Amino acid sequence: MELIKRLDRYNLHYGFLEDSADFSFELHPERIIIRNDALRNNDRTLYEGYINNKFASHYTEAMQSFDASLANLVQLTKSEAASLLESHGVNLLQSDISIKEEDAIFTALVVPPAELPLQDEDTKEKLIQNKALPYTVLDRPYIWLDLSLLDK
């Protein structure tokens, strides 16, 4: 989906353009959407410009996180992803944008079994940072995975 269309659609849900101050840096939908687009398109300049303009006080942490994600971002087929997730013991994924979008980037996580959700989060109310069990999102032709939080 085109960046502008995605921003418009998410703004209809969250109203972040009208009430930007209502969102923290970590959960700001506009930042997350722009980061997603910049990562998938290897466009550091896009994200860096946005951060400098809107969240200058978070510049260092934002760009370190971005660079780590970019260095560990892979796009895999569902069978490649399933194999990689299994070999690393990944039992939970966290999306940046809605898990329903094929452009979602999933951060691979290994959490104690007692902390695993019983089901995916409700994506009608929460469009960003959804947690999902891996098998529930491996139904797409390819998947974007951020492996930056996995032990190498």
N, C-alpha and C positions, 0 to 999 in steps of 0.2 A: 504494500500500500504506500502511496506517496506520502511523504513527510507532512505536508500541509493538511492533507485530508485526515491523516491520523491525529494530528494536533487538534483539528476542528472537532473530530468525533469524540476524543477524550475530553475536550473542553466542555462539550455539551453535557457530559456525565459529571465532571468534577467542578467546572467553573473556575479553573485555575487562572485564566487570563483576567477575569474580573476580580478575583479575590486571591491573588498570588500569595499574599502574606499569611493566608490560612494554612499554607503547606510548608513543612520543614524542608530543608535541603534534601534530606534522605528520601523523602516521600513525594517530592514535587513532580507531578506527572509530566510537565513540560520538559524538565531536565532528563527524566528517565527516557522519554520518547526520543529526544535529541541524541542522547547517549547511545540508544539502541541503533538509530540510523547511522551515526558516526562510526560505531563499531562495525556494523555489517558492511559498510562501504569504505572502511579503512580511511576515514576522514577525520583525523585528529584536529585539524584546523576548525572544523565545524563546532566540535564540542568545546575546544579551548576558547574560541571566540564567545560562545554562549556563556561559559563559566566566568570568563573575565568580565562580561557585561552584567550578568545577573547574580553571580555568587562569588565575587572576587575574594571574599574572606575564606572561601573553601577551596581556592585554586589548587594548592599543593596536594591536599588529600584527594580531590576530584581527579586530578591528572595522574597521580600515582595509581589510583584505582583503575582509571581508564587504560593506562599503559599496561598494567598487569593483565587486565581482561583482554586487551587486544593481542598481547603476546600468547595468550592461552585460549583464544577463540578458535573453534573448529566448526565446520559445517559438515555433518555426516549423514549418510543414509540411515534409515532406521535400523538396519542390521548391524552396521558399523557402530552406531550409538549404543545399541543393546549390548554388544560385546564389550565395548569400552567401559560402560557403566558397571557391568557385571565384574569385569576384571579389577576395577577400583573399589568395588563394594558400595557404590553409590546407591542410596536408598531413598533420596529425596531430591527433587529439583525445585528451584525457585525461579520463576519467570521474572523478566523485567516488565514487559507489557503483557497484555492478556494471554493466557495460555492457549486461547483459541486461535490466536494469530500465528500464521506460519513464520512470521518474522521475529517471533519472540525468541529471546536469548535466555537459555536456562543455565543457571549456576548450579553445578553439580555439588551435592552435599552428602556427607556421611554423618548421620545422626544416630544416637542411641535408639534402639527399637522402641523403647518406652515413649520417646518423643515424636514418633511418627504419627501423622494424622490418619484417621481411619478412612478418610476420603478427601478428594480435592476440595479446595475452597470454592465457595459460591462466586462464580465469575460474573454474575449479573450485577452485584453490588461493588465488588472489588476488581478493578480492571488491571491493577498493577501489583507486582510482587506476589503473585499467586504461588502457593506451594502445591506441588503435585507429586504423586507417586510416579516413578519413571514409566511404568508400563502403560499409564493412562495417556501419555503424550507421544508414544512411539508409533502412532497410527498415521503419521504424515510421511511424505516422501523423503524429507530430510529434516534435520533438526540442528539448530545452532546451540552449541554447548560452550560455556565458559568454564574452563577447568582450573582457573586460577586459585581456587580454595582447596584443591585436592593436594594431598602430600604426594610429592613426586618420587 
